[in-house]
């Protein structure tokens, strides 16, 4: 048995010792859902647990009240490997994205790895990142952290996400938002419609024009456009003088994403011109696409497979269609990073739903959390114990 095998065995045992506590942590966050930038109870729980376990905890990282960074140092200087926690909920559905499990697994993996740091050089860092769902002033905290250079002092980062199957190395789409604010003129909808300028008609026309962009989309760029009309008038007998469209535009190609955002904006401008309205268009880049790192994906995959779970080959996963967006993409654009998914429910359960939230607290969901926590912990110690693997991850990052 190699030293790495011994270390992996020890961290798995350390995760098993935490089973009860990890269930408590995930359950507390599930029962006390907090929107992004407002996760005060979760942040207090997580930082308190890490501090109790011997971590050096920084609260309020970069001025974000619910962000944190918790470090456990090894026997000597070396790489700093991060495991990332998320803990914000969704409005209306609670933890329908399973962030209660993400938070518990990150803490559990960090604590498990700390148990063997006396035999390793380097540091394990548990990073608390608020508002992954984009709510509040710290929405997309990982992006804020990237812009302020936080990730520049980290050598690699890993995390997990609840899903309906086990995978490692999944991709993610970049996303931007386009807000269209149309202004017109009110008038009586029956007696004098000709004296009004219908802002809702302009918004509807823009919506249809945006829909038509899908036909000409590049198939390889995985374009997704979705939107709502969030304002469309106050009464049916009044010509609306204000209407607002909110669109999300996603793609796996960040350059193409910028191009398509401009096209969506032109749909608004053309619709306003056609209807005689005016429009203000606000474009905002939210998250970058996730940059694949094959060596890290392989390491994570091996540590899931070693536990006997059925997991899709990582070589297929990295070539698969990206399905969503995350601010973890911006981490992957700065440093070697890879994510994984754990099977907390059956295929067909919608994400961002009450059903997904409830699945995190089932026996299946809780056991998947333990499997994922072990995989994260084993990967942390692997990257510290075998510098050559971290070197390969960095070389792949620099070359792609």
C-alpha positions as CSV (number, residue, x, y, z in Angstrom):
1,X,0.0,0.0,0.0
2,X,1.4,3.4,-1.0
3,X,1.4,6.5,1.3
4,X,-1.4,8.0,-0.8
5,X,-3.5,4.9,-0.4
6,X,-3.0,5.2,3.4
7,X,-3.9,8.9,3.4
8,X,-7.1,8.2,1.3
9,X,-8.1,5.5,3.7
10,X,-7.7,7.8,6.7
11,X,-9.7,10.7,5.1
12,X,-12.5,8.3,4.2
13,X,-12.6,7.1,7.9
14,X,-12.6,10.8,8.9
15,X,-15.7,11.4,6.7
16,X,-17.5,8.4,8.2
17,X,-16.8,9.8,11.7
18,X,-18.5,13.0,10.7
19,X,-21.6,11.4,9.2
20,X,-24.0,12.6,11.9
21,X,-22.6,16.1,12.0
22,X,-22.7,16.5,8.2
23,X,-26.4,15.4,8.3
24,X,-27.0,18.0,10.9
25,X,-25.3,20.7,8.9
26,X,-27.1,19.9,5.7
27,X,-30.4,19.6,7.5
28,X,-30.0,23.0,9.3
29,X,-29.3,24.8,6.1
30,X,-32.2,23.0,4.4
31,X,-34.6,24.0,7.2
32,X,-33.3,27.6,7.3
33,X,-33.0,28.6,3.6
34,X,-31.5,32.1,3.0
35,X,-31.3,34.0,-0.2
36,X,-27.9,35.0,-1.6
37,X,-26.0,37.8,0.2
38,X,-28.3,37.0,3.2
39,X,-26.9,33.6,4.3
40,X,-26.0,34.7,7.8
41,X,-27.2,31.6,9.7
42,X,-25.4,29.3,7.2
43,X,-22.2,31.3,7.3
44,X,-22.2,31.3,11.1
45,X,-22.8,27.6,11.3
46,X,-20.1,26.7,8.7
47,X,-17.4,29.0,10.1
48,X,-18.1,28.0,13.6
49,X,-17.7,24.3,12.7
50,X,-14.4,24.9,10.8
51,X,-13.0,27.0,13.7
52,X,-13.9,24.3,16.2
53,X,-12.0,21.8,14.0
54,X,-8.8,23.9,14.1
55,X,-9.1,26.0,10.9
56,X,-7.9,29.6,10.8
57,X,-11.1,31.3,9.7
58,X,-11.5,34.7,8.0
59,X,-15.1,35.9,8.0
60,X,-16.4,38.6,5.7
61,X,-13.9,37.9,3.0
62,X,-13.4,40.8,0.6
63,X,-16.0,42.8,2.4
64,X,-18.8,40.3,1.7
65,X,-20.5,39.6,5.0
66,X,-21.4,36.0,4.3
67,X,-18.2,35.0,2.5
68,X,-15.4,33.2,4.3
69,X,-12.1,31.5,3.9
70,X,-10.9,28.8,6.3
71,X,-7.3,27.5,6.1
72,X,-5.7,24.4,7.6
73,X,-1.9,24.3,7.2
74,X,0.2,21.2,6.8
75,X,3.7,20.4,8.1
76,X,5.4,22.8,5.7
77,X,4.8,25.3,2.9
78,X,3.3,24.0,-0.3
79,X,0.3,24.3,-2.6
80,X,-3.0,25.7,-1.5
81,X,-5.9,23.6,-2.6
82,X,-9.5,24.9,-2.2
83,X,-12.8,23.1,-1.8
84,X,-15.7,25.4,-2.4
85,X,-18.9,25.8,-0.4
86,X,-22.2,27.3,-1.6
87,X,-25.2,27.9,0.8
88,X,-27.7,30.3,-0.8
89,X,-31.2,29.2,-1.6
90,X,-33.7,29.9,-4.4
91,X,-36.7,32.1,-3.9
92,X,-39.9,30.1,-3.5
93,X,-38.3,26.6,-3.6
94,X,-35.7,26.7,-0.9
95,X,-32.7,24.5,-1.6
96,X,-33.9,23.3,-5.0
97,X,-30.3,23.5,-6.2
98,X,-29.0,21.5,-3.3
99,X,-26.6,24.0,-1.9
100,X,-27.2,22.6,1.6
101,X,-25.3,19.5,0.5
102,X,-22.6,21.5,-1.3
103,X,-21.9,23.4,2.0
104,X,-21.8,20.3,4.2
105,X,-19.6,18.4,1.7
106,X,-17.1,21.2,1.5
107,X,-16.8,21.4,5.3
108,X,-16.7,17.6,5.6
109,X,-14.0,17.2,3.0
110,X,-11.9,20.0,4.5
111,X,-12.1,18.6,8.0
112,X,-11.3,15.1,6.8
113,X,-8.2,16.3,4.9
114,X,-7.1,18.3,7.9
115,X,-6.7,15.0,9.8
116,X,-3.7,14.0,7.6
117,X,-2.2,17.5,7.1
118,X,0.6,16.7,9.6
119,X,1.9,14.3,6.9
120,X,1.6,16.7,4.0
121,X,3.1,20.1,2.9
122,X,0.7,22.8,1.8
123,X,-2.7,24.0,2.9
124,X,-6.4,23.0,2.6
125,X,-8.7,26.0,2.1
126,X,-12.5,25.8,2.5
127,X,-13.9,28.8,0.7
128,X,-17.4,30.0,1.4
129,X,-18.9,31.7,-1.7
130,X,-22.3,33.5,-1.2
131,X,-25.0,34.1,-3.7
132,X,-24.2,31.6,-6.5
133,X,-27.8,32.1,-7.7
134,X,-27.1,35.8,-8.3
135,X,-29.2,37.4,-5.6
136,X,-28.2,40.6,-3.8
137,X,-25.1,42.8,-3.8
138,X,-22.8,39.9,-3.6
139,X,-24.5,37.9,-6.4
140,X,-22.0,35.6,-8.1
141,X,-19.4,36.0,-5.3
142,X,-16.9,33.8,-7.1
143,X,-16.8,36.4,-9.9
144,X,-16.2,39.2,-7.4
145,X,-13.5,37.1,-5.9
146,X,-11.9,36.5,-9.3
147,X,-12.0,40.2,-10.2
148,X,-10.3,41.0,-6.9
149,X,-7.6,38.4,-7.3
150,X,-8.6,36.0,-4.5
151,X,-8.2,32.9,-6.6
152,X,-4.6,34.0,-7.7
153,X,-3.4,32.7,-4.3
154,X,-5.1,29.3,-4.8
155,X,-3.4,26.5,-6.8
156,X,-6.5,24.4,-7.7
157,X,-10.2,24.2,-6.7
158,X,-12.8,21.5,-6.6
159,X,-16.4,21.1,-5.5
160,X,-19.5,19.1,-6.1
161,X,-23.2,19.6,-7.0
162,X,-26.3,17.5,-6.4
163,X,-27.8,15.9,-9.5
164,X,-29.4,12.7,-10.6
165,X,-26.2,10.9,-11.5
166,X,-22.5,10.8,-10.6
167,X,-20.2,12.6,-13.0
168,X,-16.9,14.4,-12.9
169,X,-15.6,17.2,-15.0
170,X,-18.9,18.6,-16.2
171,X,-18.9,21.7,-18.4
172,X,-21.1,24.9,-17.9
173,X,-22.4,27.7,-20.0
174,X,-21.4,31.3,-19.8
175,X,-24.3,33.6,-19.2
176,X,-25.2,37.3,-19.7
177,X,-28.4,39.2,-19.1
178,X,-30.2,41.6,-21.3
179,X,-32.8,43.9,-19.7
180,X,-35.1,45.8,-22.2
181,X,-37.1,48.8,-20.8
182,X,-39.6,50.1,-23.3
183,X,-41.4,53.4,-22.9
184,X,-44.5,54.5,-24.7
185,X,-47.6,56.6,-24.2
186,X,-50.7,55.7,-22.3
187,X,-54.2,56.2,-23.8
188,X,-57.6,54.7,-23.6
189,X,-57.4,51.2,-25.2
190,X,-60.9,51.5,-26.8
191,X,-61.7,55.2,-27.3
192,X,-58.3,56.5,-28.4
193,X,-55.7,53.7,-28.9
194,X,-54.3,55.7,-31.9
195,X,-53.1,58.3,-29.5
196,X,-51.0,55.9,-27.5
197,X,-47.7,54.1,-28.0
198,X,-48.0,50.5,-26.8
199,X,-44.8,49.6,-25.0
200,X,-46.1,46.1,-24.4
201,X,-46.5,45.6,-28.2
202,X,-42.8,46.6,-28.6
203,X,-41.8,44.2,-25.9
204,X,-43.8,41.4,-27.5
205,X,-42.2,42.2,-30.9
206,X,-38.8,42.1,-29.3
207,X,-39.6,38.8,-27.7
208,X,-40.6,37.2,-31.0
209,X,-37.6,38.7,-32.8
210,X,-35.3,37.2,-30.1
211,X,-37.1,33.8,-30.6
212,X,-36.2,33.9,-34.3
213,X,-32.5,34.2,-33.5
214,X,-32.5,30.5,-32.4
215,X,-32.7,29.3,-36.0
216,X,-29.4,30.8,-37.0
217,X,-27.6,29.8,-33.8
218,X,-24.3,27.9,-34.1
219,X,-25.0,24.3,-33.0
220,X,-21.6,23.8,-31.5
221,X,-21.9,26.9,-29.3
222,X,-24.9,25.5,-27.2
223,X,-26.8,28.7,-27.4
224,X,-29.7,29.1,-24.9
225,X,-32.0,32.2,-24.8
226,X,-34.7,32.4,-22.2
227,X,-36.7,35.4,-20.9
228,X,-39.8,36.8,-19.3
229,X,-41.9,40.0,-19.6
230,X,-41.7,41.3,-16.1
231,X,-43.7,44.4,-16.6
232,X,-46.5,44.8,-19.2
233,X,-49.0,47.3,-18.1
234,X,-51.4,48.1,-15.3
235,X,-54.9,47.6,-16.7
236,X,-56.3,46.1,-19.9
237,X,-58.1,49.3,-20.8
238,X,-55.0,51.4,-20.7
239,X,-52.4,51.3,-23.5
240,X,-49.2,50.4,-21.6
241,X,-46.6,53.1,-21.5
242,X,-44.0,50.8,-19.9
243,X,-42.9,47.2,-20.5
244,X,-39.8,45.3,-19.4
245,X,-38.2,42.2,-20.8
246,X,-35.6,40.2,-18.9
247,X,-33.5,37.8,-20.9
248,X,-30.7,35.3,-20.1
249,X,-28.4,34.4,-22.9
250,X,-26.1,31.5,-22.5
251,X,-23.3,29.8,-24.6
252,X,-20.3,27.5,-24.1
253,X,-18.3,29.9,-26.3
254,X,-17.8,33.2,-24.4
255,X,-16.8,35.2,-27.5
256,X,-20.0,34.0,-29.3
257,X,-22.0,34.8,-26.2
258,X,-21.0,38.4,-26.5
259,X,-22.0,38.4,-30.2
260,X,-25.4,36.9,-29.4
261,X,-26.0,39.4,-26.6
262,X,-25.5,42.2,-29.1
263,X,-28.1,40.6,-31.4
264,X,-30.6,40.2,-28.7
265,X,-30.1,43.9,-27.9
266,X,-30.7,44.8,-31.5
267,X,-34.0,43.0,-31.4
268,X,-35.1,45.5,-28.7
269,X,-33.9,48.4,-30.7
270,X,-35.7,47.2,-33.9
271,X,-38.9,46.6,-32.0
272,X,-38.9,50.0,-30.4
273,X,-38.3,51.6,-33.8
274,X,-41.1,49.7,-35.4
275,X,-43.7,50.6,-32.7
276,X,-42.6,54.2,-32.2
277,X,-41.5,53.5,-28.6
278,X,-38.2,54.1,-27.0
279,X,-36.0,51.5,-25.3
280,X,-33.2,51.3,-22.8
281,X,-31.1,48.2,-23.1
282,X,-28.8,47.1,-20.2
283,X,-26.4,44.2,-20.9
284,X,-24.5,42.5,-18.1
285,X,-22.0,39.6,-18.2
286,X,-22.8,37.3,-15.3
287,X,-20.7,34.1,-15.4
288,X,-18.0,32.7,-17.7
289,X,-18.2,29.3,-19.2
290,X,-16.5,26.5,-17.3
291,X,-13.0,25.7,-18.5
292,X,-12.4,21.9,-18.5
293,X,-9.3,20.5,-16.7
294,X,-8.8,16.9,-17.7
295,X,-6.2,15.9,-15.0
296,X,-8.5,17.2,-12.3
297,X,-11.6,15.6,-13.8
298,X,-9.7,12.3,-14.0
299,X,-8.6,12.6,-10.3
300,X,-12.1,13.3,-9.1
301,X,-13.5,10.5,-11.3
302,X,-11.0,7.9,-9.9
303,X,-12.0,8.9,-6.3
304,X,-15.6,8.4,-7.0
305,X,-15.1,5.1,-8.9
306,X,-12.9,3.8,-6.0
307,X,-16.0,3.9,-3.8
308,X,-17.9,1.6,-6.2
309,X,-20.5,4.0,-7.4
310,X,-21.7,4.0,-11.0
311,X,-20.2,7.0,-12.6
312,X,-20.1,8.1,-16.3
313,X,-16.6,8.0,-17.8
314,X,-15.1,11.5,-17.4
315,X,-13.9,11.4,-21.0
316,X,-17.6,11.4,-22.1
317,X,-18.6,14.0,-19.5
318,X,-16.1,16.7,-20.7
319,X,-17.4,16.3,-24.2
320,X,-21.1,16.4,-23.2
321,X,-23.5,19.3,-23.7
322,X,-23.3,21.9,-20.9
323,X,-26.7,22.3,-19.3
324,X,-26.5,25.3,-16.9
325,X,-24.3,28.2,-15.7
326,X,-22.4,28.8,-12.5
327,X,-19.9,31.4,-11.1
328,X,-17.6,28.4,-10.6
329,X,-16.9,29.0,-14.3
330,X,-15.0,32.2,-13.4
331,X,-12.9,30.2,-11.0
332,X,-12.0,27.7,-13.7
333,X,-10.9,30.6,-16.0
334,X,-8.4,31.7,-13.3
335,X,-7.0,28.5,-11.9
336,X,-7.2,24.7,-12.5
337,X,-10.6,23.7,-11.3
338,X,-13.1,20.9,-11.7
339,X,-16.5,20.0,-10.4
340,X,-18.4,16.8,-9.9
341,X,-22.0,15.8,-9.4
342,X,-23.6,13.4,-6.9
343,X,-26.7,11.3,-7.5
344,X,-29.2,12.5,-4.9
345,X,-32.4,11.6,-6.9
346,X,-33.7,9.8,-9.9
347,X,-33.3,11.1,-13.5
348,X,-36.2,13.3,-14.4
349,X,-36.4,15.3,-11.2
350,X,-36.2,18.9,-12.2
351,X,-33.5,21.1,-10.9
352,X,-34.5,24.3,-9.1
353,X,-37.6,22.6,-7.7
354,X,-39.1,21.7,-4.4
355,X,-38.7,18.0,-5.4
356,X,-34.9,18.5,-5.7
357,X,-34.8,20.3,-2.4
358,X,-36.6,17.5,-0.7
359,X,-34.3,14.9,-2.4
360,X,-31.3,16.3,-0.6
361,X,-32.7,15.1,2.7
362,X,-33.7,11.6,1.7
363,X,-31.5,8.6,2.6
364,X,-30.3,8.5,-1.0
365,X,-29.4,12.2,-1.0
366,X,-27.6,12.0,2.3
367,X,-25.6,8.9,1.3
368,X,-24.6,10.6,-2.0
369,X,-23.4,13.6,0.1
370,X,-21.1,11.2,2.0
371,X,-19.8,9.6,-1.2
372,X,-19.1,13.1,-2.6
373,X,-17.4,14.3,0.6
374,X,-15.1,11.3,0.5
375,X,-14.2,11.9,-3.2
376,X,-13.4,15.6,-2.5
377,X,-11.3,14.8,0.5
378,X,-9.4,12.1,-1.3
379,X,-8.7,14.5,-4.2
380,X,-7.5,17.2,-1.8
381,X,-4.9,14.9,-0.3
382,X,-4.0,13.5,-3.7
383,X,-3.1,16.9,-5.1
384,X,-1.0,17.7,-2.0
385,X,0.7,14.2,-1.7
386,X,1.6,13.9,-5.4
387,X,2.8,17.3,-6.7
388,X,3.2,15.8,-10.2
389,X,-0.6,15.5,-10.6
390,X,-1.0,19.2,-9.6
391,X,1.7,20.1,-12.1
392,X,-0.2,18.3,-14.8
393,X,-3.3,20.2,-14.0
394,X,-1.5,23.5,-14.2
395,X,0.1,22.5,-17.5
396,X,-3.2,21.6,-18.9
397,X,-4.7,24.8,-17.7
398,X,-2.0,26.9,-19.3
399,X,-2.2,25.0,-22.6
400,X,-6.0,25.1,-23.1
